[in-house]
Amino acid sequence: MRFQMRVYIFLCLMCWARSENKKPCLKFSQLSIKDSFRDLFNPRIETFLMMYTRNNINCAEPLFEQDNSLNVNFNTNKKTVWLIHGYRPMGSTPTWLQNFLRILLNQDDINIIVVDWNRGATTFIYDRAVKNTRRVAVSLSEHVQKLLKHGATLDSFHFIGMSLGAHVSGFVGKIFHGQLGRITGLDPAGPKFSGKPSNGRLDYTDAKFVDVIHSDINGLGIKEPLGHIDFYPNGGKTQPGCPKSIFSDYKTGSCVDCDDFKKKSCPRLGYQAELWKDVLKERLEKSLRTTVFLDTTGTNPFCTYYFVLSIIVLNNTMMDGYITFKLLNHLGVIEKPRLYEKNKSFYKFQEVKILAQFLNDVNISRISLAYYRSSNQQCSTCKYSIQRLMLKSLTYPERPPLCKYDFVLKESEEIFLSPCACTPEEV
């Protein structure tokens, strides 16, 4: 009985010792609107680092221990992503943070450092938060220097900054003379940064590769391109009264060719954008900026699938009408697209392109095609000779385009075509 009691006490002591050694998880600064009021009279700034890896995905740990030694979970041989939030006038924790880092760790075995500068971003005085971005950058550069002493490299660092955080990232990059591996600016802040010279905001010279996503240039986001490549989802803003905008050129199918990127297709928004960094740098050396336009859906995963339909006609009479088309998959199920611009003028021997967006990818078996006049004057007997129809996937440009040659299209009558591989000279 005594032996059993001793064993029980020993096990209890072991459990107690383990619980004592287990460190509490770090938490993002819990501030509120009251802190914004306090900041009016007693401004403060503090920067905290919370580290995540696949070994502690649910529990943030300090990057450095109290004795300044590096956390054992941090691997200097792996890529390190720094996540930096922006202006927080209400002091709340960024809602996107947890989901963002989980997606990153699910995709890649990396180190993640969440930069918490909430005490400094939580203020009613936006100008004060703007000034604090440089102070935060200096603080982060000191931590970067420590990591370099432990064997990390600047090339392995990828800074991802939201709003003001994008400019914080840029200022860190300037301190290290553009030698950071990558900076991603997520809707970089516009007020106090728009129109500034390159040393006063995020710039493509701040890292070896800088990609920027503009999504609120009608509001608080910056409009001008800043990076090696700038993405404008859904145009970056609505542009009423501006039918000649670049985004409208995109909708007419005039911006669907990526000649400089033929080997790798058009650059893609997101984590994999750095696959195109070499050709993007070459373009900038030739003073050619790269801006990319795309659309998204309103629901997760927000992806759409793009096709461009090009038609060459043999008639001069298709001047006041529009083409509609649908795709049938291998099961005969019809997929209807969103056509950006239906009304077209078709001139003899001139190629006309129609940009289409599909919610699902399609393994094409047939194409449904129809032509209608825009006016009320219909012509039930009118027929139009089509020299060539070509359908090309923009989402997956490596797929061979499909063609149909020399057929007749009757007005207001839907026909079903079975396309085949295009002739080599057409591709």
N, C-alpha and C positions, 0 to 999 in steps of 0.2 A: 504493500500500500504506500509506504514511504517512497519507494522507487518510482511508482507511478506519479506521485505528487511532485517529485523532483523533475521528472520528465515534463510534466504539465507546466511547471513554473519556468523551466528552461525554454520551452516553446513560446510561452507568453512573453518572456524577455526578448526572444528573437524577433517576434512580431512587433514588439514595442520599439526595438532598435531600428527595424526596417522603416516603421512609420515615422520615426524621428529623422531618419536620413532622407526620406522622400521630400523633395522640395515642392512648395506650393507653385501652382501654375501662375505665370505672370498674366496680368489683365490689362487691357487697354484702359487708359485714364478715363474714369467715369466723371465727366463734367456735365454741366447743365447751363441753362441760360443765366443762372445766378452768377456763374463764373465770368460770363461776358460782362455783366454789370460790375463785378469786382475789378475786372481788367481796366475799366474806365479810370479807376483811381489808383490801382496797384498792379501795373502790368508785370507779368512774369513769363518766362519761357523756359521750358524743360524738354529735353529729348530723351526718350527711352527706346531701347532696342529689344524686341521680342523675337526669339529665334525658333523656327519650326524646321523639322526634317521629317522624313518618313518614320523615324524612331519616336518622335514626339508630336505627331500630327494633331493631337487633341489637347496638348498642354504646352503652352509657350514657355521657353526657358531663357535665362539670360545668356547673352552671347559670350560674355566674359564672367569668370568667377570673381569672388571678392579679392583673391590674390592676383588678379589680372591674367590668370591662365585662361586658355581658350576652352570653351565648353567641349566636352569629349564627343558630343554628337555632331559637332561641326566638322565637316570634311573639307580641307583646303584643296583637295584634288577635284572637287565637284564644283559645278556652276553655282553661283550665289545670286539670288534675286532679291532685290531690295524693294519693298512696297511702301510708297510714301503718299499719304492722304493729303487733302487740300484744306481749304478754308472751312472752319467748323463753327459758325456763329452761335449755334445752339449747344455745342459741346458734346453732342451725341457720338457714339461709336459708329464709324462708317459701316453701313449695312452690307456693303459688298465685300468686306474684308475676308470674312471666314470662308465664304463660298469660293472666292477668288484663289485663296492659297490652297484650298483643298483640290481644286481643279489643276493647279500648277503641279502639286505634289503627285497627283494621280498620273499626270502626263510625263513627269520627269523626276528622276531621283536627284534632288537638288537641296541646297540650303536656302531657306527663306528667312529674311530679316524684315520684320514689320517695324517701320519707323513711326513711333508715337510722339508727335510733337503737338498734341492736342492743346497742351498748355503753351500757347503761343499762336495757335490757329483759332482758339475760342475767344473771339473778341467782336464787338460791334464795329470796331474801327478797322475797316478793310486795309487801309494804308499801313497800319501797324503790322497786320499779318503779312503783308507784302514785304516789309522791311525784315521781318523775322525769317523769311525764306533764306536770306544770305547767312544769317546766324546759324540756322539749322544746318546749312550746307557745310559751314566751317566745323561744326560739331561732328557731322558725319565723316568729314575728311580725316579727323583724328582717329575715329574708329577704323576707317579704311587703312590708315597707316599701321595701326596695330595688327590688323589681319595680314598685311603685307609682311610684317616681321615674323608672323607665324607660318609663312610660306604660301599664302594666297597670292593671286595675280590680278592685276587690274583687268586683264582681258577676260577673266572669268566672271566679272561683275556685270549684272544686268539690272539697271535701275528702272523701275516702273512707277511713274508719278502721275497722280490724278490732280488736275486743276493746278493749284499753286505747287503741289508736289512735283509736277512736271518741271517747273522752273527751279525748284530745289535741286532736282536731279541734274539740270543743266549747270547750275552753279557748282555742284560737286565736280562735274566733268571738267569745268574750266580750271578748277584748282589742280586737277591732274592732267591739264594740257591735252584734253581730248583722248586720253589713252584708256578710258573705260571701254569695256567690250561693247556694251549696248545701252541705250536709253530708249524707253518707250514712253511717249507723252500721251496720256489719256485726257483728251479735251483740255489742253493747257489753258490756263486762265488768260483772258483777254485784257480786262481793265488793268491799267498801269504797265502793261507789257506790249500791247499792240503798237506797232510803229517804232518800237525801241530798237537800237542797234543790237548786233549779235551778242555783245558783252552784257546786255541788260535783260536777257531772256534765254530760254532754251534755243539752241541752235545746232545745226548738223555737225558743227566742228567740236561739239562737246563730248563725242564718243566716236568710236570706230564705226558704229552703225546707229543711226537715230531714226526711229519710225514714229509717226504721230497720227493719232486718230482724232479727227475733228467731228464733234457731234452736236455742238451747241453754239455755233458761230452767230446765231441770231440773238443769243443771250449773253452768257458770261464767258464763252469760249473764244479763243483767238481765231481769226480768219486766215491770216497769211500762212503759207507753207513754211515749216521750220526745219524739217528733217531731210534725210536722204530720200525718204518717201513719205507722202502725206495722204492718208485715206480720208475720204469724205462720205461716210455712210449716209444714204438717202440725201445726198447733196450737201450734207453738213448743216443745211438750213433750208427753209422754204424760201422761194424767190419770186413772190408775186410781182407781176408786171415786168419781169425780166426774161422774155422768151428766148433771148439770144445768149443766155448764160451757158457756160461750159457744160453744166449738168444737163441742160436741155439738148445740147449737141449729143451727149451720151444717150439720151432717151431716143433720139432719132436713129440710133444705130451707127452714128458717125465716129464713135470712139470705142470700137470693139476689137481693133487690131493692136497687138502688142509686138510689133516687129522686133524690137530690141530684146525681147524676152522669149523668143521662139523656142529655145531649148528647154526652158523651164515653165512656160506658159506665163500669163499675166501674174504679177505679184499678188499674193493673198494676204488679206488682213489677219493680224493676230500673231500668235507665238512663233509661227513658222516663217514670218516675214523675212527673217535674217538669211534665209536661203538665197535671197536675191541681192544680198548686200554688195557683192562684187560688181555686178553690172550697174547697180544704182550709183556706186561710187564713180564708176567710169562715166556715167551720164553727167554727174555733177562736175566732173573735171572738164567736161565739154560745155559747161554752163546750161545743162538741160535738167530742169527740175522734174520730178516724177510725182504727179498727182493722180490718185485712183478714185474712181466713183463706183458706188455699188448700192444696191438696195438690200434691205432685210425684211423679214416678216415680223409680225408683232408678238410671236410666241416662241418659246424655246423649241429648238436650238437656233432659231432666227435665220437659218440658212435658206437660200433659194437657189434654183438651178437655171442657168441662162443658156438660151439658144439664140442664134441669129439665122433668120431665113432670108436668103438673097434670091432675087428673081430677075431674069433678063427676058424681056418680051420682044416680040417681033411685030407688034402693032403700034401705031401712033394714037390710038383711040382711047387708051386706058388713062384718061386725064383727070377724071373726077370720080374717084371711087376708092375703095379700100379692100384689102385682103384680110381674110380671117383664116386661121389654121388651128388644127388640133393634132395631137399625137396619140397614136394607139400603141399600147405596149404589147408584149408578146402574148398576153392573155386576152387581148382585144378590148381592154379597158381604156376608155378615153380620158386623156389628161388635157384639161383646158388651160391655156396660158393667160397671163396678163400681158396685153400688147401695149407698149408704151405710146405708140403713135400709129393709128390705123390708116388715117387718110394719107394717101400717097399719090404722086403723079408719076406715071410710068412712061418713060420715053424709050423709043426704039433703040435696042442694043445697049441701053444703059442699065447697069446693075443697081437695083434698089434693095436696101437692107431693112429688115424689120426685126427689132429687138423684142424678145419674149422672155417672160419670167414664169417658171413653173414651181409649184410647191413641192413636187416630188421629182426625183430623177426618173428617166424613162428609158427603158430598153425598147427602142423603136421598131415596130413592125410595119406600120403604115402611117401616112400623113393625110389628114383631111384638109382640103383646100377649097376656098370659095372666094368669089369676087362679087362685090356689090357696088352699085353706083351710089354716090353720096346724095345726089339730087333725087327728086320724086319721079323723074322720068326713067322708068325701068325699060329694059330691052330684053325681052324673053328669048329673042332669037340671036342675040349678039354672042359671038364667039371670039376668043382671043388666043392667039398662038404664043406659047411659052417656049423659048429656046432652052432655058435651063433653070431648074430650081435646085438650090443647095441649102442644106441644113447642117449647121455646125454647132457643136457644144462649146460654149465659152468657159463653162465651169471645168470641163475636162477636155482641154484642147488636144490632148494626145489621142483622143478618139478620132478615127478617120471620118471626115464629113460624108454625108449621104446626098446623092443627086438623083434627079429625074430629068430626062431630056426630051425635047420635042413632043409636047402634048398640048391639047386644046382645053381651054377653060371656058365653060359656058356661064354667062352672067347669071347670078343668083342661084346657082346650082352647085351643091357640094359634091366634090369628087374625092375618091380615095385612091391614093397613089402608093405603090410599093417601091420605095427608093432602093438604090443599089450604091455600091461604092463609086465615088467620083473617079473620073479618068485622071491619070497621073498629072497631066498638064493643068488640071483644074485645082488640084490640091495646093 
